[in-house]
Amino acid sequence: MVVRRPASISRSGHGFTLVELLVVIAIIALLIGLLLPAVQGARESARRVQCGNQLKQFALALQAYHSSFDVLPSGIINRNRSNPDANATNAWQLVSGPDTWFAEILPRLEQQARYDRFDFGVRPGTPANVNLVAEPMAGVACPSDPRGGQSVCDNRCALFVSSSASRMLGLWYAGSLGINPIMSRCEFCNPITSVVGSDCCTGADRGVSGPPTGMFAVAATPVRFAQVKDGTSNTILLGEALPHEDQHNGAFTTHYPVVATNIPLNTFVPANEMPIAGAHWTNYTRASGIKSRHPGGAHVALADASTHFLQQSIDPVVLRALGTRAGGDAAALP
């Protein structure tokens, strides 16, 4: 007997047509296009959280330092801990050791061994320190910065480091100078030079010859929390920075690392002003502001060690007021 196959059953081996394959590929591409922004957003959210946590550790380390010595570390020259105010009588230009505020909190960042290896009486570029200042360190770079994978920065300022130490550990979190001028200028103020009582540009240049309006100065002028008359919950202690944009941002240089709050948030340096080897850049009046590669803003830590994300749209007047510790203003976080 002959068995016939039902006509309704299609023949075996039938494959996809070209049109069907193209439709499937288009659907997959569409799904990837829909999912990729969500994945990238989740990754940036994780990087932002990590960045904020690292900033928090810096702020807590500074709190611990203040608890021990009843004063914050100076921008530079921190060797006389028994009488911190005596440091301010030293001529900062003549003291070029690597004893920055960041160096002073190394023991509180579980870096006591690194701290003990420094010779704070000689320049960063001397044989005793040249390799130490260029050692990588975890926790100093914000992962949202594409260049943050390498914590050591090239092309640091040779005037303050020496040519043999043009490589130095950078800092993605810098101390707040407040509204003091930088190199006698406040680039985004009118007028751009210091005016007594101004809410935009006042005080000694970088705090070299006088106290800072903020929490740190590029000099041996220490600040106590008791001097924060505007309230520790209303005053910026630290802010994010991008050290690859500013050759004066180095963890152990006597020039920076500080940020000025009279520079608008996320003021980035154009490509033609990025530091290069063998050149001394004077872009710090624009480069030394609070900034990050997070979309839409940057982190700050207040003097009470709380961390916050400031929106890029923050009113510059409010940012400047948050930067001063005794401005008599009533500025608070938006």
Buried (B, 14 or more C-beta within 10 A) or exposed (E): EEEEEEEEEEEEEEEEEEEEEEEEEEEEEEEEEEEEEEEEEEEBEEBBEBBBEBBBBBBBBBBBBBEEBEBBBBBBBBBBEEEBEEBBEBEBEEBBBBBBBBBBBBBBBEBEEBBEEBBBEBBBBBEBBBEBBBBEBEBBBBBBBEBBEEBBBBBBBBEBBBEEBBBBBBBBBBBBBBBBBBEEBBBBBEEBEBBEEBBBBBBBBBBBBBBBBBBBBBBBBBBEBEEBEBBBEBBBBBBBBBBBBBBBBBBBBBBBBBBBBBBBBBBEBEEEBBBEEEEEBEBBBBBBBBBBBBEEBBBBBBBBBBBBBBEBEBEBEBBBBBBBBBBEBEBEBE
